Structure formats: structure tokens, C-alpha cells
Amino acid sequence: MPSLSVRKIEVETLSLLRQQAAMHGVSMEEEVRRIIKQSVSTPECLGDMAVRLFSPLYGSGDALQVPKREMYEPISFQ
């Protein structure tokens, strides 16, 4: 598998990368791999995302719970 070297990374950037990798429980090298993969991957199409989120065939099957609307009387300015 090919490798990549990156030079002249600012100390602050490297420190933030180290912290982010620790939060995700992975090495810095793995964190960089994930960041690069995410940045060059094709984003999910909006329609696919809607099906995944709202279709019972693809989602958890739980119906979307919408609270009942409360009706208010209009404000009178007289």
C-alpha cells in the first residue's frame, strides 16, 4: 500500500490532531487516514439520506413522533 509524508505541519495543528485521535480512540496515523478518506469521498446523495432516515424499510422501523400542535387565539390589538 502506498504511503504519504507531510512536511511543515504547524505544532498547534499537530497537537489538535493528536487530541482528536485520542478522543476517537485511534492512532494519529489512523485519524489522518480517516480525515483524508472523508475529504475525498463522494458525499451521500440527499435522496439516499432521506430514505435511510425516514423509510421504515431502511431505518429502525420506528415511526417519526410528531407532537400535537397547540392552537392559540390570535392576539387582539384593540
Secondary structure in CASP SS format (residue, H / E / C, confidence):
PFRMAT SS
TARGET T0000
AUTHOR 0000-0000-0000
METHOD secondary structure of the structure
MODEL  1
M C 1.00
P C 1.00
S C 1.00
L C 1.00
S C 1.00
V C 1.00
R C 1.00
K C 1.00
I C 1.00
E C 1.00
V H 1.00
E H 1.00
T H 1.00
L H 1.00
S H 1.00
L H 1.00
L H 1.00
R H 1.00
Q H 1.00
Q H 1.00
A H 1.00
A H 1.00
M H 1.00
H H 1.00
G C 1.00
V C 1.00
S C 1.00
M H 1.00
E H 1.00
E H 1.00
E H 1.00
V H 1.00
R H 1.00
R H 1.00
I H 1.00
I H 1.00
K H 1.00
Q H 1.00
S H 1.00
V H 1.00
S C 1.00
T C 1.00
P C 1.00
E C 1.00
C C 1.00
L H 1.00
G H 1.00
D H 1.00
M H 1.00
A H 1.00
V H 1.00
R H 1.00
L H 1.00
F H 1.00
S C 1.00
P C 1.00
L C 1.00
Y C 1.00
G C 1.00
S C 1.00
G C 1.00
D C 1.00
A C 1.00
L C 1.00
Q C 1.00
V C 1.00
P C 1.00
K C 1.00
R C 1.00
E C 1.00
M C 1.00
Y C 1.00
E C 1.00
P C 1.00
I C 1.00
S C 1.00
F C 1.00
Q C 1.00
END
